[in-house]
Amino acid sequence: MSAVAARDGWGARLGGMTLPLGILAVVAMMVLPLPVALLDLFFVGNILLSLVILMVALHTFRPLDFSSFPSILLVATVLRLALNVASTRIVLSHGHTGHDAAGKVIEAFGSFVIGGNFVVGAFVFAILVIINLVVITKGAGRVSEVSARFTLDAMPGKQMAIDADLNAGLLNPDEARERRADVAAEADFYGAMDGASKFVKGDAMAGILILIINIVGGIIIGTLQHGLGVMQAAETYVLLSIGDGLVAQIPSLLLSIATAIIVTRVSSTTDMSVLIGKQMGIGRAWVPVAAVMLILGLTPGMPNLLFLLGGAAAAAMAWVAFAREGAGAKGTAAAGGAQPAVEAGAAPGPEAITTEDVTDYAPISLQIGYGLIPLAGDNGGALVARITAIRRDVSKALGFVVPGVRIRDDLGLAPNQYRIRVGQAILAEDTVYPDRKLALPGGASRRKLNGIAVRDPSFGLEASWILPHQVAEAEADDHVVVEPESVIATHLSQILVKHAAQLIGQDDVQGLVDNLARTAPTLVQSVVPKLVPLHVLTAVLKALLADRIPVSDMRRILEGLSDLAGRSLQPADMAEALRPALVPLLLQQMGSVSQPLPLITLEPDLEQLLLRSRRQGDEMLLVDNGLAQSLLTALSERLETASGQGKQAAVIVAQPLRRAFAAFVRPHLPDAVVIGMGELPEARRVEVLGTVGGAPALPPGAAR
């Protein structure tokens, strides 16, 4: 360890021990007698501490910049009360010896500040207490109470606004996490300030009681124990008691001012002095002030010179303010003139085209027409809440955090149109009606509703956009009624699942690896990037997600890749080799593991024909157009029949055919799940719902 590091370590240890030792010293002052010289030192230190706290409060940009203020206020209050106890002990024990019995500081405040007149001192002390207790402390306490109440009430709304900005792509996860921490810290701070303001109020009341105790106790002790006359005892002990009270009350007043400044502070990018100077330095405001003061200065019977001087000072402030405003305007103009020259045909000024106008790096975008803006809302509407829930569910299903969805209005779209993009590619678009609801017919529906006939964008079912007063009629006829924001969110969910391979990148994969490293560090270090580089691992995960295989079990994926590392396989071949261990994750999402797995098979002759037509190397099927069309039609019918029975069926083929057949089916039936015979879990029961080919379909319920 270097000398600098050692010094820093000792400095940190000493810094951490300072506060506990200071608290113990404060407690000791309340119990043990304190020398007069040390009492003077502590009084000066108390005034110094109060001034420092006040200056720090004046120079904070926002209340949270001084988040330790409630704790510091408590420590300063306890220190002041401990000094009061120590000084009371000295005043009552040695006050009969003279005005310097309690030290130089108390004597100075008793003699110099109040002129040695205890009656004047009593009134000065009473005025300070009234200012501190009735005006500053009471107002700061009320502001703290209201701020705490409104901050706590506004906390859910602020959290929702942060979630909305995150979903809209305006914030990244780290920024959103920091914003949430700031909101929680703000609520904690104002709650603590609400209690801390009671310390200041109690301290002011304790000062009054301690003064009364010192005066009454001092007169009794002076007359009965030390043989002083009543007037002599009163003059001596009252002077000492008021000096002691003033020494404690002035730091208390400074802390009360600091408390009021903190709780009335509005967050900004400048400290309070700069902020006040900026907001009050308005030339138009100082001109009438100067005119009124000059008129009063010319009025007979007034102290003309003083008002004329005040008017001149106000006029000078107006001149300085106008000069500052003019300099700011010139600076703005100069900054505008320093912009690069605009090419011919380009719009000047704020209408100029910038790079931000033509680039959009949001992974997922939802563009909406102006008629759908109320669904999103200013601070997050029903659509934002639905998309947040969709992102959470899809992320859990896929095994990685789906990027945020940026919601933007687009004047180029029709009023009720929306468009879903992944990157720069438009993958889906449709129309919803925010003042209507989508009614989907059920199995027992008997009639068609009066509305705007459409097809559901998610499942392609015939549906109708109906008015709100038709909802009861639709539900009575076994229709499922869906809100417009749910239609958009469900459509988005399908797009996210189908195009999950396009959503995951190297940064996301690195996050998954880092998360696994917390529980399996040796596995991660031995595989990534020693055996499998990050870009290869990303390509493997993309291939798995293209087949809807979740990538949540990163431990099993890395263990499988460590076994495949020495075979010189391509990422697609690695993903195919990993499938048997990962397919159960997909099958358990398709239905309960306690129920038989619905399957659709291929007729053996058809399967052999497809195997012979498989082109080696690129895993493609070379089949006749007529055969391809009939095959896809038959497969679509079988899948729809299974869906009508409430079952999500998988297509099972010979293992060598699986990859090529999946690539053949995916563009036409993206929801179809194709698995190989070697990927079926051994303990899972199956149910063959139908067979595609020349032979008739097997009866439902036939089991292997």
PALUMFI-174571 format. One line per 5 residues: number of its first residue (from 1); their letters; for each residue x, y, z of C-alpha. Coordinates in steps of 0.05 Angstrom, whole numbers, plus 5000, padded with zeros to 4 digits. Example, Ala and Ser with C-alpha at 12.3 -4.5 7.8 and 13.67 -1.06 7.14 Angstrom:
<recs>
1 = as = 5246,4910,5156; 5273,4979,5143
</recs>
This chain:
<recs>
1 = msava = 5000,5000,5000; 5028,5068,4981; 5037,5125,5031; 4982,5165,4998; 4932,5108,5003
6 = ardgw = 4952,5096,5075; 4943,5169,5092; 4875,5169,5057; 4854,5107,5096; 4874,5138,5163
11 = garlg = 4839,5203,5143; 4775,5164,5128; 4779,5128,5195; 4790,5193,5234; 4734,5227,5195
16 = gmtlp = 4687,5170,5213; 4707,5174,5287; 4697,5250,5293; 4621,5250,5298; 4615,5194,5350
21 = lgila = 4670,5226,5393; 4635,5294,5386; 4569,5265,5410; 4603,5233,5470; 4636,5300,5486
26 = vvamm = 4568,5335,5483; 4538,5284,5531; 4598,5292,5577; 4587,5368,5579; 4518,5355,5608
31 = vlplp = 4545,5312,5664; 4616,5336,5681; 4636,5405,5704; 4668,5446,5647; 4726,5495,5657
36 = valld = 4709,5568,5642; 4763,5573,5587; 4736,5511,5552; 4665,5539,5558; 4687,5603,5522
41 = lffvg = 4719,5561,5467; 4655,5520,5457; 4612,5583,5454; 4656,5611,5399; 4655,5544,5363
46 = nills = 4579,5542,5368; 4573,5611,5335; 4622,5589,5282; 4583,5525,5267; 4517,5564,5261
51 = lvilm = 4548,5614,5213; 4577,5558,5170; 4509,5522,5166; 4475,5588,5146; 4526,5602,5091
56 = valht = 4521,5531,5063; 4444,5537,5063; 4450,5603,5024; 4495,5572,4971; 4458,5507,4957
61 = frpld = 4424,5499,4889; 4368,5455,4914; 4346,5429,4982; 4373,5358,4969; 4443,5387,4960
66 = fssfp = 4442,5396,5036; 4406,5331,5052; 4446,5322,5117; 4416,5387,5144; 4364,5353,5191
71 = sillv = 4419,5312,5224; 4466,5372,5229; 4409,5413,5259; 4398,5360,5312; 4472,5357,5330
76 = atvlr = 4477,5433,5333; 4415,5438,5377; 4440,5385,5426; 4508,5421,5428; 4475,5486,5445
81 = lalnv = 4432,5454,5499; 4494,5420,5529; 4528,5488,5531; 4467,5517,5567; 4471,5461,5619
86 = astri = 4546,5473,5628; 4538,5549,5633; 4479,5543,5681; 4522,5500,5727; 4577,5553,5727
91 = vlshg = 4529,5612,5734; 4494,5583,5794; 4558,5557,5826; 4604,5617,5817; 4559,5675,5796
96 = htghd = 4567,5709,5863; 4641,5722,5847; 4626,5773,5793; 4605,5785,5722; 4664,5745,5693
101 = aagkv = 4647,5683,5732; 4619,5647,5670; 4674,5667,5622; 4692,5723,5576; 4639,5709,5523
106 = ieafg = 4580,5713,5570; 4610,5774,5603; 4619,5808,5536; 4547,5795,5514; 4522,5816,5583
111 = sfvig = 4563,5880,5586; 4577,5902,5515; 4516,5879,5476; 4464,5901,5527; 4505,5957,5558
116 = gnfvv = 4507,5926,5627; 4433,5942,5638; 4397,5878,5654; 4329,5909,5641; 4349,5928,5571
121 = gafvf = 4380,5859,5563; 4315,5826,5584; 4276,5863,5531; 4329,5849,5477; 4327,5775,5495
126 = ailvi = 4251,5774,5494; 4251,5807,5424; 4301,5756,5398; 4259,5699,5425; 4196,5728,5393
131 = inlvv = 4231,5736,5326; 4259,5666,5329; 4200,5628,5359; 4139,5665,5332; 4162,5689,5264
136 = itkga = 4219,5647,5235; 4210,5580,5270; 4135,5579,5265; 4136,5597,5191; 4191,5547,5174
141 = grvse = 4154,5493,5212; 4090,5506,5173; 4128,5506,5107; 4162,5441,5126; 4096,5409,5143
146 = vsarf = 4062,5430,5078; 4123,5412,5036; 4126,5342,5068; 4052,5331,5056; 4053,5354,4983
151 = tldam = 4118,5318,4968; 4090,5252,4994; 4024,5263,4957; 4061,5278,4892; 4109,5219,4898
156 = pgkqm = 4066,5168,4859; 4054,5218,4803; 4129,5233,4797; 4144,5158,4795; 4092,5149,4740
161 = aidad = 4122,5208,4701; 4191,5176,4706; 4163,5109,4681; 4129,5146,4624; 4194,5181,4604
166 = lnagl = 4230,5114,4608; 4179,5079,4564; 4180,5137,4515; 4255,5131,4508; 4270,5200,4539
171 = lnpde = 4309,5167,4596; 4355,5107,4598; 4349,5057,4656; 4406,5089,4695; 4376,5159,4690
176 = arerr = 4308,5132,4710; 4338,5096,4770; 4373,5161,4791; 4308,5201,4783; 4271,5150,4826
181 = advaa = 4325,5155,4879; 4320,5231,4878; 4244,5227,4887; 4251,5180,4946; 4307,5223,4976
186 = eadfy = 4264,5285,4968; 4206,5253,5005; 4253,5229,5060; 4285,5298,5065; 4221,5338,5073
191 = gamdg = 4194,5286,5122; 4258,5294,5163; 4254,5370,5158; 4183,5368,5184; 4210,5336,5247
196 = askfv = 4275,5375,5250; 4237,5441,5252; 4209,5419,5318; 4280,5417,5345; 4288,5492,5332
201 = kgdam = 4221,5508,5364; 4237,5466,5425; 4305,5498,5430; 4275,5568,5432; 4226,5547,5486
206 = agili = 4282,5514,5525; 4322,5579,5523; 4264,5616,5557; 4258,5563,5612; 4333,5561,5623
211 = liini = 4335,5637,5630; 4279,5636,5682; 4313,5579,5720; 4380,5616,5720; 4348,5682,5745
216 = vggii = 4304,5650,5799; 4357,5600,5821; 4412,5652,5821; 4373,5701,5865; 4356,5645,5914
221 = igtlq = 4427,5618,5917; 4458,5688,5921; 4414,5711,5978; 4410,5647,6019; 4478,5615,6009
226 = hglgv = 4525,5674,5994; 4492,5729,6036; 4481,5777,5978; 4426,5829,5980; 4365,5818,5936
231 = mqaae = 4381,5875,5888; 4455,5856,5884; 4438,5783,5872; 4386,5803,5820; 4434,5849,5783
236 = tyvll = 4490,5797,5783; 4451,5735,5764; 4403,5769,5716; 4461,5799,5678; 4497,5732,5674
241 = sigdg = 4433,5695,5656; 4415,5743,5600; 4486,5742,5573; 4483,5666,5574; 4415,5668,5539
246 = lvaqi = 4439,5716,5485; 4501,5673,5471; 4456,5613,5459; 4399,5651,5425; 4440,5683,5370
251 = pslll = 4465,5615,5342; 4394,5590,5350; 4369,5648,5308; 4421,5634,5254; 4400,5561,5251
256 = siata = 4326,5581,5247; 4343,5626,5188; 4381,5569,5155; 4322,5522,5166; 4274,5572,5135
261 = iivtr = 4320,5582,5075; 4326,5507,5063; 4251,5492,5067; 4232,5552,5024; 4287,5538,4973
266 = vsstt = 4264,5523,4902; 4310,5477,4861; 4350,5514,4809; 4418,5512,4775; 4446,5571,4815
271 = dmsvl = 4455,5588,4889; 4405,5633,4925; 4444,5698,4919; 4453,5690,4844; 4381,5668,4835
276 = igkqm = 4353,5728,4875; 4399,5776,4839; 4378,5749,4771; 4303,5750,4787; 4304,5818,4821
281 = gigra = 4351,5851,4771; 4294,5873,4724; 4303,5944,4698; 4228,5954,4686; 4216,5941,4761
286 = wvpva = 4269,5990,4787; 4246,6050,4744; 4179,6062,4780; 4214,6051,4847; 4265,6105,4830
291 = avmli = 4209,6153,4807; 4168,6144,4872; 4230,6154,4916; 4250,6217,4878; 4179,6245,4885
296 = lgltp = 4180,6232,4960; 4249,6266,4962; 4220,6329,4931; 4158,6330,4977; 4163,6385,5031
301 = gmpnl = 4167,6360,5102; 4200,6294,5084; 4273,6277,5099; 4288,6298,5028; 4362,6280,5026
306 = lfllg = 4351,6208,5048; 4294,6197,4998; 4335,6229,4942; 4393,6184,4958; 4346,6124,4956
311 = gaaaa = 4318,6147,4890; 4387,6155,4861; 4406,6085,4885; 4343,6056,4852; 4358,6093,4787
316 = amawv = 4429,6065,4788; 4401,5995,4798; 4354,6006,4739; 4412,6029,4695; 4455,5968,4714
321 = afare = 4396,5921,4701; 4382,5951,4632; 4456,5947,4615; 4458,5873,4636; 4396,5857,4595
326 = gagak = 4425,5892,4535; 4490,5854,4541; 4452,5789,4545; 4412,5805,4483; 4477,5822,4445
331 = gtaaa = 4508,5757,4469; 4448,5718,4444; 4452,5753,4376; 4526,5740,4371; 4516,5667,4388
336 = ggaqp = 4462,5662,4334; 4508,5696,4283; 4564,5647,4298; 4524,5588,4269; 4553,5555,4207
341 = aveag = 4529,5579,4139; 4466,5546,4114; 4467,5513,4046; 4423,5539,3992; 4351,5517,3999
346 = aapgp = 4359,5501,4073; 4311,5534,4122; 4347,5585,4168; 4340,5594,4243; 4299,5546,4284
351 = eaitt = 4271,5514,4222; 4339,5489,4199; 4346,5414,4191; 4392,5382,4242; 4421,5312,4250
356 = edvtd = 4371,5297,4306; 4314,5309,4257; 4335,5254,4210; 4363,5202,4258; 4327,5163,4311
361 = yapis = 4366,5111,4350; 4307,5087,4392; 4305,5010,4389; 4228,5010,4389; 4184,5067,4368
366 = lqigy = 4109,5076,4370; 4086,5133,4326; 4016,5158,4336; 3970,5207,4300; 3948,5269,4336
371 = glipl = 3880,5237,4350; 3913,5185,4394; 3954,5234,4436; 3902,5234,4493; 3915,5159,4502
376 = agdng = 3987,5174,4520; 3973,5235,4562; 4020,5289,4585; 4048,5251,4645; 4033,5180,4623
381 = galva = 3963,5157,4606; 3931,5089,4600; 3972,5071,4539; 4038,5082,4575; 4015,5039,4634
386 = ritai = 3994,4983,4587; 4060,4986,4549; 4099,4984,4614; 4062,4920,4634; 4072,4890,4565
391 = rrdvs = 4147,4904,4568; 4152,4871,4636; 4115,4809,4613; 4152,4802,4547; 4219,4812,4582
396 = kalgf = 4203,4756,4631; 4181,4710,4574; 4242,4724,4530; 4295,4726,4585; 4324,4795,4572
401 = vvpgv = 4302,4866,4585; 4264,4892,4525; 4287,4963,4507; 4241,5021,4523; 4188,5042,4474
406 = rirdd = 4191,5113,4449; 4122,5142,4438; 4122,5201,4389; 4067,5237,4353; 4073,5241,4277
411 = lglap = 4034,5292,4237; 4046,5250,4175; 3999,5196,4201; 3923,5197,4198; 3892,5222,4263
416 = nqyri = 3875,5152,4290; 3933,5114,4258; 3992,5084,4295; 4056,5054,4270; 4105,5006,4304
421 = rvgqa = 4179,5009,4285; 4238,4968,4307; 4299,5009,4292; 4284,5044,4226; 4240,4988,4199
426 = ilaed = 4164,4995,4200; 4137,4928,4222; 4063,4942,4234; 4011,4997,4229; 3936,5001,4239
431 = tvypd = 3880,5046,4261; 3845,5051,4328; 3789,5097,4351; 3801,5128,4419; 3727,5145,4429
436 = rklal = 3705,5073,4414; 3719,5002,4438; 3737,4941,4398; 3687,4884,4404; 3712,4814,4386
441 = pggas = 3659,4760,4375; 3660,4698,4418; 3639,4627,4402; 3567,4641,4423; 3559,4707,4386
446 = rrkln = 3496,4707,4343; 3495,4774,4307; 3540,4828,4280; 3543,4892,4319; 3531,4961,4288
451 = giavr = 3599,4993,4285; 3662,5001,4243; 3679,4932,4216; 3753,4916,4219; 3801,4858,4231
456 = dpsfg = 3836,4854,4298; 3909,4874,4284; 3937,4822,4332; 3899,4759,4313; 3865,4777,4247
461 = leasw = 3795,4763,4275; 3734,4800,4249; 3715,4854,4298; 3677,4920,4305; 3693,4987,4335
466 = ilphq = 3631,5004,4376; 3609,5064,4416; 3612,5062,4493; 3537,5055,4501; 3539,4990,4460
471 = vaeae = 3585,4955,4509; 3530,4922,4549; 3496,4898,4485; 3562,4869,4460; 3579,4833,4525
476 = addhv = 3508,4804,4528; 3521,4773,4459; 3586,4740,4481; 3632,4793,4452; 3698,4810,4484
481 = vvepe = 3704,4886,4490; 3775,4914,4488; 3799,4985,4503; 3837,5020,4447; 3901,5025,4486
486 = sviat = 3898,4950,4499; 3891,4938,4424; 3956,4977,4411; 3993,4945,4469; 3973,4874,4449
491 = hlsqi = 3994,4887,4377; 4060,4915,4403; 4069,4853,4446; 4064,4807,4386; 4114,4849,4347
496 = lvkha = 4163,4846,4405; 4159,4771,4410; 4163,4759,4335; 4223,4806,4326; 4258,4792,4392
501 = aqlig = 4322,4774,4354; 4327,4846,4329; 4319,4875,4398; 4377,4843,4433; 4447,4870,4422
506 = qddvq = 4517,4862,4451; 4503,4912,4507; 4442,4871,4528; 4481,4806,4525; 4537,4837,4566
511 = glvdn = 4485,4855,4618; 4460,4783,4620; 4531,4757,4627; 4548,4807,4683; 4485,4786,4720
516 = larta = 4505,4713,4715; 4575,4730,4738; 4548,4748,4807; 4527,4676,4819; 4572,4636,4772
521 = ptlvq = 4636,4678,4763; 4680,4619,4745; 4634,4596,4690; 4631,4665,4659; 4706,4676,4663
526 = svvpk = 4721,4609,4630; 4672,4617,4572; 4664,4692,4555; 4705,4715,4519; 4758,4660,4524
531 = lvplh = 4718,4606,4488; 4661,4645,4459; 4670,4719,4441; 4614,4767,4458; 4593,4777,4386
536 = vltav = 4587,4702,4375; 4546,4694,4438; 4501,4750,4414; 4491,4715,4347; 4473,4650,4383
541 = lkall = 4422,4684,4426; 4392,4719,4366; 4384,4652,4331; 4349,4623,4392; 4302,4682,4399
546 = adrip = 4285,4677,4325; 4256,4609,4342; 4221,4639,4404; 4268,4601,4452; 4276,4642,4516
551 = vsdmr = 4347,4660,4536; 4333,4666,4610; 4375,4605,4629; 4443,4635,4613; 4478,4585,4658
556 = rileg = 4455,4527,4615; 4471,4565,4551; 4542,4579,4572; 4553,4508,4597; 4528,4482,4530
561 = lsdla = 4572,4530,4491; 4633,4509,4531; 4621,4437,4506; 4613,4462,4434; 4672,4510,4433
566 = grslq = 4722,4462,4402; 4679,4441,4343; 4687,4503,4298; 4612,4512,4290; 4575,4572,4263
571 = padma = 4530,4611,4312; 4467,4582,4278; 4495,4511,4287; 4511,4526,4360; 4440,4550,4371
576 = ealrp = 4412,4487,4339; 4456,4444,4383; 4432,4481,4446; 4358,4473,4429; 4345,4404,4462
581 = alvpl = 4364,4433,4530; 4325,4498,4521; 4261,4476,4484; 4227,4457,4551; 4229,4532,4569
586 = llqqm = 4188,4547,4507; 4140,4489,4516; 4123,4508,4588; 4101,4576,4562; 4054,4544,4512
591 = gsvsq = 4014,4506,4564; 4013,4472,4631; 4066,4419,4640; 4014,4374,4673; 3973,4372,4608
596 = plpli = 3992,4334,4544; 4030,4375,4494; 3988,4388,4431; 4025,4368,4368; 4014,4370,4293
601 = tlepd = 4054,4320,4253; 4072,4310,4180; 4051,4249,4140; 4112,4203,4133; 4114,4205,4056
606 = leqll = 4111,4281,4058; 4166,4284,4110; 4211,4239,4068; 4197,4283,4007; 4217,4345,4046
611 = lrsrr = 4280,4312,4071; 4301,4296,4000; 4286,4368,3978; 4328,4398,4033; 4388,4433,4003
616 = qgdem = 4450,4419,4043; 4494,4476,4069; 4443,4532,4073; 4386,4492,4104; 4332,4510,4053
621 = llvdn = 4274,4469,4023; 4267,4466,3948; 4194,4447,3937; 4143,4459,3882; 4101,4522,3889
626 = glaqs = 4036,4482,3888; 4062,4434,3942; 4087,4492,3984; 4019,4528,3979; 3979,4466,3997
631 = lltal = 4027,4449,4054; 4022,4519,4084; 3946,4520,4076; 3937,4453,4110; 3984,4472,4166
636 = serle = 3948,4538,4177; 3881,4502,4181; 3908,4453,4233; 3937,4509,4275; 3871,4548,4272
641 = tasgq = 3832,4486,4292; 3877,4477,4352; 3871,4550,4370; 3795,4543,4367; 3801,4488,4419
646 = gkqaa = 3840,4535,4463; 3906,4499,4451; 3972,4524,4423; 4000,4467,4382; 4071,4455,4360
651 = vivaq = 4092,4425,4294; 4138,4365,4303; 4184,4340,4248; 4245,4295,4240; 4305,4326,4273
656 = plrra = 4347,4335,4209; 4287,4371,4177; 4271,4418,4235; 4316,4477,4219; 4299,4479,4144
661 = faafv = 4225,4469,4156; 4223,4525,4209; 4257,4572,4160; 4206,4552,4106; 4145,4563,4152
666 = rphlp = 4167,4625,4191; 4154,4679,4137; 4083,4654,4126; 4063,4629,4195; 4106,4668,4245
671 = davvi = 4068,4641,4305; 4081,4569,4287; 4129,4532,4333; 4170,4478,4299; 4207,4427,4342
676 = gmgel = 4247,4365,4325; 4234,4294,4349; 4298,4296,4390; 4276,4359,4427; 4213,4330,4460
681 = pearr = 4222,4322,4535; 4221,4249,4553; 4173,4256,4611; 4124,4300,4574; 4059,4269,4549
686 = vevlg = 4037,4290,4479; 3971,4294,4442; 3969,4292,4366; 3915,4339,4342; 3925,4328,4268
691 = tvgga = 3970,4306,4211; 3989,4346,4150; 3996,4307,4085; 3957,4260,4040; 3930,4218,4097
696 = palpp = 3870,4242,4137; 3882,4275,4204; 3888,4231,4264; 3830,4237,4313; 3840,4288,4369
701 = gaar = 3866,4257,4432; 3912,4205,4400; 3972,4201,4445; 4042,4175,4437
</recs>
